Amino acid sequence: MFRSTRTLALVLILLLLSAPPAQADPREELLRLAPPDAALLLVVHNAREHARNLAESPFGTWFPTTAAGQQLFSNGAFGRFRDAANRVIDSLGTSPAVVLDDVLGDAIAFAYSPAPADRPNDERAVILVRPGKPQTLAALVSRVNQLQTQTGELTAVVRRQSAGAEFFERQKADGSRDFYCFCGNVFAFSGAEADVRAVLERDREHERVRQHKPERDRDHQPGREQTGREQKRDPAAAAGKPPELLTRLRQLRVESAAAVLLVNPRRLDADVAARLAAAPEQERRFLAKFAEVWSSLDCAAVSVSCDSHLELGVSLRFQPQKVPAALKPWLVGPHADHAAANLIPRNALFGLASHARASELLELLEALAPTAPDKPTVKNWFADTIGPVVGRNNLPVLLDSLGPDWAAWAEPPAPGTSLPTLVAVVPLTGEAEPRRRAERALLQAVEFGFTAARVGYNARHSDQIELREETDPATGLLVKSLLNDRGFPPGFRPSFALSRGHLVLATHPEAVRRFSPPEPAAPPPRGSATLATLSGTACRAYLRTHGRDLVKVLAPLVAADEMDLTADLTALAAVLELIDSAELNRHELENGTRFALRLKTARPLKK
């Protein structure tokens, strides 16, 4: 699309410095002209306000002093890009502030569709800009044309017409062409004439609908209701109808996001089919499962929202009738209210939570896992592998009893140790007798696993693992642990117990003894659930205190150099310096799901 280096640089600057003011709804004006069938549509909205908020925020003034900020601003590539951008802007006789305030304006969009396999040169792309001051952008475009004409890169700018509306063709010395137009307040630029003509056509169609006199003003008689046919012909409703693209953004709950990448799956179906056809046999089975889900996807979006903190989101909306039956409960809901994340203690470094019975998870794996025709299915493998351990007659009861709330987390080290303690918890629920049966089978299975690990290790090593039982005198809780002072890192004593109706597994018995089910808490907002949490504050404190010890333990385990590991942990600490906490949530959509990663930064992103 972009055969001119200088033109490409200008386009990149437009995208990177994006900004908008406050007028009638500039984004809606822009979305009316954007191609509704584009495979990918990137929309940046109200970026001026976001840029200023960030620059004036506590985070913006603090970031350059952080390790991550110093590394970014001292990076040679960043400096070279900044200098190149400044040279281009200077050559245009303007400034970054003018570009930010007046040129990029209220909203920008970039629409792209790949070329069909049978027409490899028919790639489609168009950039749309809703500037704060259209006259300023027009002057800059004229200046670009003038400069490129002087250098010989541009041979002519030709005025063209499309049904009475004008657009311009930029003819290059290398024979290539690109096109642009001003459509009201919106500027459109593309390497394809058809894309610019299509923008003008959408503008004409909108004006025709907007100015059309409603039939009811002419024909409707007082006291007579309009028929369905008359209402359908009446363009008044169409004139006030929001753009199709804005409706999609609202359906995905990303209409207020600062930036959105909207995905139209149907324009990418051919790509998915081509990859499936060309994939090796092993990959093809997985891609076939993916293609089945992909074909049911109606639209999707990746979004960035910015207020006092940052949120990254992925929204998925499906056609329910096309979703594989086994996946419907997971993809299109409705989802049951739950608070599995309440199992995670407040002092955890990070944690994961889920809400599903083991039997439901097995059904999900059965639906997703690619299985060769001559291989056992996931269910068959599980029955043949785990069934003999718990008892084949006990397996269905156990699968139905395990869950539905699950959680796993890492918490600070036990006293006198340096490794974080890993903990996993799952309740056993259901009627009394089946639950007791499941508890017995589960404890026997876990102890069998511990014993098998002990025997296998002891057969190959001179240092030996001991399986020890300890009863807490205060509660009577029986905790079983694997001990090996010579072979295990300090603080590593894998343990388990059945505590208050929950199976608790941990890398230190103290965490098992300390576990207590949380008090009943208010469930999250309907249709929402927390899936993962991270405490930047706790992780930073752990790395400051125990980072060196962690490197010494991990280096031999992962066969890595201690200096390399130290550098990796230092880089991780630099990122964690910016984050107080992070939370991954799932929100129910109509016929879909939205995942949102909420980052609470160490300093607010807004005054």
N, C-alpha and C positions, 0 to 999 in steps of 0.2 A: 504493500500500500504506500509506504513512505520511501520514496527513492531519493529524497534530498536529506542529507545529514542535518543541514541547518533547519529545515522544516520540522524534522523529527525532534530536534532539540527544543524547538518552540512548543511543539505539542506536549513533550514531556514536562516542560515548565508549567504549561497550562494545567496539566493533571496534578502536578505535585504541589502547586501553590494555591489550589482551589479555594474559592471563597464565595459567599453570597450575602445580600442585604435583605431588607424586609419590604417587599411589595406584595402585590395581590396574591399570589402564590406562584412564584416563579418556577418552582419545580413542576407544578401541574402544567404550566405553560410549556415547559420543555418536554415533559412526558407525552403531551399530545402529539409532538412532532417526532418522537423517537420511534424506531421500527418496532411494532408490538411483537413481531415474530423472531426477533434476534435471538441467537443461541445464548449469548452472554450480554448483559447490560450492566455496566458499572455506573452508578449514580452517586455523585457527591453533592450533598445539600447543606447549605448554611455553613460552609466551611470558614467564611470570614469570621463569624462569631466564635466558632470553635478555635480557630487559630489565635484570635485575640485572647480568649479565655485562657488558653494554655500558656501563652506568652506571659500573661499577667498573673498567673496562678502561683501559689506556693510551690507546686511541683516544677513549673517552668523556670522559676528563679533558682531552685535548688538543684535541678538535674545536672547542670554543667559542673557542679562540684562533686558529683558522685563518680565512682569508679567507672561505671558504664558510660556516663556522659563524657568523662575525660577521654576514654578510649574512642568513643565515636568522633568527637571533635578533633582528635589528634590523628585520626585515620587519614592516610594519604588519599585514598579514593574519594572520601567525603570532601576533602579540601579541593581536589581537582574538579569534582562535579560542581561544587559551589562556585569556584572561580570561572568555570566555563559558563555556568548559568548567568553569572554577573556580567560576563563579557557580552553575551547575547542580549541581555536586557539593556546594557549600556549602549550597544550599537543601535538599539531601537529608540534611543532617546527617552527612556522611561526609567522607572525604578521598581523594586520589588513591592513597595507599598502601593504604587499605582496599580500594578498588576493584581495585587491582592484585593484592593478596594474597588477598582473600577472595571477591570477587564474580565476577571473570572466570574465576577458578579454573584448571582444568586444560586446558580446550580450548574453543574456540568455533567455530561454523560458520554460514555463511550460504548457503542453497540458493535458487536462482532458476531459473525456467523462464518464457520469454516466452509471451504469450497466443497461441493459435492464430489464424490469420487470420480464421476464421469465428466466433471468440468473443473479440473484442478486449478484453473486460473480465475474461477468465479468466487473468490473470497470476498466477503462483504464487510465493510467497516465504516462507521461514520462517527465523528465527534460533534457533539452539540454543546454550545455554551450559551448560558443565559447571563449576559454581562450586567454588572451594576450600571454601567454607562455605555450603551451600545456605540455612541459616537467615538468613545475612546478606543474601543476594540476596532472599529472601522479604520481609525487613523493608524493603528498599529499594523493592521493587515496591509494597508496601503504602503506603509514604511517597509514591511517585509518584501512586498513586491518590488519596490524601488531598489532596495539593496540587492536583491537577487538578480534583478535586471542589470544593474551596474557590474556585477561580478560575472555575468554571462551565464549564470546557472538557469535563469529564466529568460526565455526568448520573447514571450508575449503573454498578456492577460487579455482574454477575449470575452466580451460581454455576450451572453447567450440568453435565450428566452425559453420558458416552458409554460405554455398556455397563459401568456401575459405576464408571468412573473420572471424576474431576471435572476440569473446566476452567472458565475464567472468560471472560465476555464484557464488554468495556469499551464502554459505549454513550456516544457523543459528542454534544455539543450540536448539531453540524452534521449529525447523522444517520448519520455513519459509525461503524463498529465495528472493533475489533480483539480478538484472543483470545490467551490464554496458558494454560499449564498447567505443573505440576511433575510430571515423569515420573521417579520415583525421585530421583536426584541431578541430573537434567537439566531445565533450564528451556527451554520452547519458546514463541516469540512469533510471531504472524503476523496479517496483515490479513484472512486468509481462514479461516473456521471449518473448512473441509474439511482444511486443512493441519494444524491442531492435532489434529483428530480422527484424521488419518492417523498422527501421531506416537504417539498413545495406542494405536492399533491395532497398530502395529509393536512397541510395548512389550508389549502383551498376547500377541502371537504369539511373541515371544522368551521370555516367561515360560512359555507353554504348552509350547514345545519343551524349555526347560531343565528343567522339573519333570516332564515326561512320563517314566514308567517304561519303560525299554527293553524291547522284546519279548523279547530274548534272555535277560533275567533271569527271565522268566516261562516261556518255552517252550524255551529252548535246553537240549538234553540233552548231558551230557558225552560226548565221543568223536564227536559228530556235527557236521560243519561246516555253517555256515549257508549257505543258498542265496543267489544274487544277489538274489532277490525279497525274502527276509527281511532281508538287509543293507540293501536300499533302504528297507524299511519302518522299520528301526531308527532312532529319532531321536537316539540317543546321539551319532552322528557329527555330526548337524546341530546339536546343542546345543553342541559344542565348536568348531564351524566359525567362523572369523573373519567379520566382516561383509563383504558383497560389496564395499563401498566401500574397505575396508582392503585387500582382495585386489587391487583395481585400483591402489591406491597402491603396493603392493609390485611389481606387474607393471611399473609405470613407474619403479621405483626412487626413489620420493620419500617413502617411508613415514617417514623420519626427518627430513624437512625441517621447518623452523620454520613455514612457511606454504606452502600449496598451493592453487592454483586448478585444480580437476579439471573437465574438459570432457567432456560426453556428446554426441558429434556427432549422434546420432540425434534428439535433441530440438531440434536446430537445422536439421535437413534442410529443413523447410518454409521457413525464412528464406532458406537458400541458394537453394532453387528459386524463391522469389519474386523475389529479386534477379536471378537469371538471366533470368527471364521479363520483367522490367521494364527490363533493361539495353539501351542502344543496341547496334546491330549490332557495332561495333568492340569494345566491352567484352564483349559476349556471347560472342565466340569465346574470349577469355581466361577468362571465368567458367565456360564449359563445360569447359575443361581443369581448372580448379580444382575444379569440382563432381565430376568423374570421380575425382580423388584424394581429395576429401572423403568420397565415398561409401565408400571403402575404409578410412577411418580408424575404428578401433575405439574408442579413447579417447586423451585427451591431458591433459597437465598442465603448468602453469607453477609453478615452485617457487622458494623462497628458503631457503637453508640458511646457518646461521651458527655457526662454531666460532671458531677464532682469526682466520679471515678470512671472506669472504663469497662465496657461490656462487649464481648465478642460473641456473636450468635450464629447458629446454623438452623434454618427453618426448612421443614420438609412438609409438603402437602401432597396427598395421594388421591388417586381415584379408587375409592374403597372397593368397588366391584372388581377391580383388577388385582388387588393385593392378594398374594397367596394366603390361604385360610390360616395357616399356622402362624403367620406373621401379623395378622390383623390386630390382635391384642397389644402388640408391641408398637405398631406403627400408627394406627389410626384411633386407638383408644376405644371408649373412654378408659382412663387410667384410674385405678383405685387410689384414694387418699392414703398416705402413709407417712411415717416419720422415722424411717430406718436410720437416718443420719443422727438421731438422738442417741443411738448406741455409742457413737464416737465421743470420747471424753473431750472436755474443753482444752486440755493441755496437749492434745495430739499434734504432732508435726504435720501430718497429712492423713487423710482417711478416704475410704470408698464405701459407698452404701448402695444397696439395691433392695427391691421388693419383688420377690417371686419365689414360689415353691420350687424345690429341686425338680419335681416332675415337670413343671412348666419350662424350666431352663433346659431340661433334656429334650423336650419337644422342640424348643427353639434351635438347639444344636442339630437335631435331626433334620429340620427344615433348611438350615443354612449350609451344613457341611457337605461338600462335594464327595460323593461315594462312587467308586468304580463298580461296575456291574458284578464283578467277581469278588468284591470285598464286602464284609459285614457292614450293615448300617451302624450309625452311632448307638442306637438303642440296643442292637444285637451285641455290639462290642462291649457296651456297658454291662449288659446282663451277663455276658460270659466272663468279664474281668472282675466286676465288683460283686456280682451275684453270689459266687462261691464264698466270698469273704463274709458277707452279712447274712448269707442264707437266701437262696433264690425266693423262697416263700416270704421272706421279710423285706425284700427289695422294694416292692410296690408300696408297702406301708411306710417304709423309711423315706422314700421319695416324696410321698404326700405329706409327711410330717415335718420335713426339714424346711424351715422358712415360716412365713414369707419374708421376714426382715433379715437382712444380712449386713454385716459391716466388717471392715478390716482397716487397721490403722497402724501408724508408727507413733510411739510416744517416747518421751525422754528416757535415757538409760536408768536402769535400776541403780540404787546407791552403790558406789564403789566400782561401777563398770562404765564403759565408754560407748558401747554399741547401743543404738536405739532399740527399743523393745517393739517387736512386731506382734500384733494381736489380731485374731480373727474370731468372730462370734456369730453364731446362728442359733435361733431358738428352735425347739421342737414343740409343735402345737397339734391340736386335734383332740379327739375324744380320749378319755383317760387310758383305757386298755390299749388301743393302738399306739398311743404315745409312749406308754411304758415299754411296749414291745420294740418300738423304734429306738428308744433310748438304749436298751440292752444291746440291740444289734449294732448301733452306732459306736458305743463304747468298746465293744469287742473288736470292731473293724479298725478303730483308731489305734487301739492297743496292739493289734496285729501289725499295723503299719510301723509303729514304733519298734516293736520287737524285730520285725524283718530288717529294718534299717540298722538296728543294733547288731544283729547277727552278721549281716553283710559287711559292716564296717569292721567288726572284730575279727572276721576271717581274713581280712587283708592288711590289718595294721597291728603293730605291737602294742600301741596304746589302746586301751579298751574302754568301751562305753558301758556304763552301768544304768539300768532302769531302776529308778528309786521311787518309792511311794512315801508321801508325807501327808499327814492329816493335820489340818489347821485346828489347834486346840480350842479356838474361840468359836468356830462355826461347824467343825466336824467335816469340812470339805476335804475330800481325798484328791490330791494332786499327784499325777505321775509325771516324772521328768527323766530325760536322758542327760547323764553327767559324764564328762570327760575333761578333767582339768588340764591334761597334757595336750589333747588334740583339738579341743574347742577353743575359740577365742574367749577371752574373759567376758563374762556376762551372757554367754550363749548357752542356755539350758532349755531345749525344747520341752514344752510341758502341755498337759491338757487336763481338763476336768469337766464334769457335768455340774454346772453351777446355776442354781435357781432356774432350772428348765432350759438353760442355754449350754451348748457345747462351746467351750472356750479353749482355743489353741493360742499359745504364745511362745516367744523365744526366751522367756524367763518366768519362773513360777510365781514371782511376786505379782505380776500382772494378772495371773489367773486368780490368785487369792483375793486380789483387790477388786475384781470385777463385780459390779452390782448393776442390775437392769435399771435403766433410767426411770424416773418418775413419769407417769403419764403426762404428756405435754400436748398443747394445742397442735393439731395437725397443720401442715403448711397450707397455703391458699389452695382452694380446690383446683385439681388438675395440675398441681406443681409438686415437685419433689427435689430434694438435694441429693446429688449423686456422688459428689466428691468435694473435699475441703482441703485447704492448705493454709498453714499459718506461716507467713514469711517471717514474722517476729520470732516464733519458736525455732524455726529452721536456722535462722541467722545465729541465734543464741547457741544452738547445738554445735554449729560449725565452728564458731569462735572458741568454744570450750573443748570440743572433742575432735576437731577436724584432723589433727595430726594422727591421733590414734586410729581414726577411721581409715586413713590412707594406709597405715601399716597393716591393718586387717584385710582391706580390699585388694591391695596390690598382688599378693600371692594367689588370691582366689580367682582373679580375672586375668592373671598373667600380664600385668601392666607395670610400667615403670612408675616408681613413687613420685618422681618429679612431674611426669605427665598427669598422674592422678591429682597431684596438688594443684597443678595449673587448671585442671577441669573443675575442681571444687572452688578454686578462686573465682573462676568465671561464673559458676553457679551462685556464689555468694554475692557477686556484683549485680546479678539479676534480682536476687532475693532482696537486695538493699532497697529496690524500688517498690516492693510489694509488702503491704501489711498482711493481707489475706486474699485468698481466692476461693471462689465457690462455683461449682458447676451445677446448674439446675436444669431440670426438664420441665417444660410447660406444655400443656395440652393445647392443640389447635383444633379447629374444625377440620376433620379428616386429616390430621397430621400431628406433628410434634415439633417443638422448638427446643434446642439446647442452647443455653446461655452461660458463658463463662464470665463471671463478675469479678473484676479485679479491683480491690480497694488499695489504691496506691499509698505509698508512705507519706505523701503530701497530697492534698486535694488538687484536682485538675481545674478547679474553679475557685475564684476568690470567695 
